[in-house]
Amino acid sequence: MDELMKNGTMDTSHLTPIEIALGIDENGMTTARKLYEFLEMDKSHYSRWVKSNITENQFADEGVDYWALATNGERDSNPNPTQDFKITAHFAKKLSMTQKNHKGEAARDYFTKVEDGAKEMILRMQEMSP
């Protein structure tokens, strides 16, 4: 892929503004912690949020939408390691739209504006065709 690191910084020219805000990496992934920080949620409720939004989410599949991570080899030395998950950009975007706070509303606004722009572009293209 053309998403190589250049001079120590990632080339973000192929990412959308929300992908940059979510910290999407060169593999199209972010982490649950990065998403949670983006959403500006209460840090003391992270474990509960992970449980209800990721591990017990009936619309999410482990190995497809998310993968469990151990932080810095913690799984070997700690019976209760810090929970974090690699999550796909698609899943992160879906989760960002479900939050009932100002960041969730900003995500919903962003996606509806993108859809409106796509619709407008399609209408313009239809007007141009014979």
C-alpha positions, 0 to 999 in steps of 0.5 A: 500500500501507498500508506508508508511512513515518510520522514517519521510521519504517516502520509494522511493524504488518503485518509478522511478527516474523521479517519485522521481524528480516529487515529486510523493507521496504515492498516485501516485500524485504530484501537478502542482506547483511541476511539474512546479518547476521541469520543471524550468519554469518562475514563472511569467507564471505559471497561463498561463501554468496551463491554457494551459496545465491543465485546457484547455488541450483537452487531460486531464480530471478533476477528472481523470488526475487532481483535483483543490486544494485550498491552506491552506483554501484560497478558503474560505477567498480569492475570487481568491485563488492560483491555484494549482492542484493535478495531477496523475503521468501519467499526470505529466510525459506526461506534462513533455515530452511536455515542450520545454526546457532542463528539457523537453528534459531530460524527453524525453531522460529518457522515450526513454531510458526506452523504449529502455531498455524494448525492449532490455530486451524483445529481450534477453528473446526471445533469451533465450526461445526455 
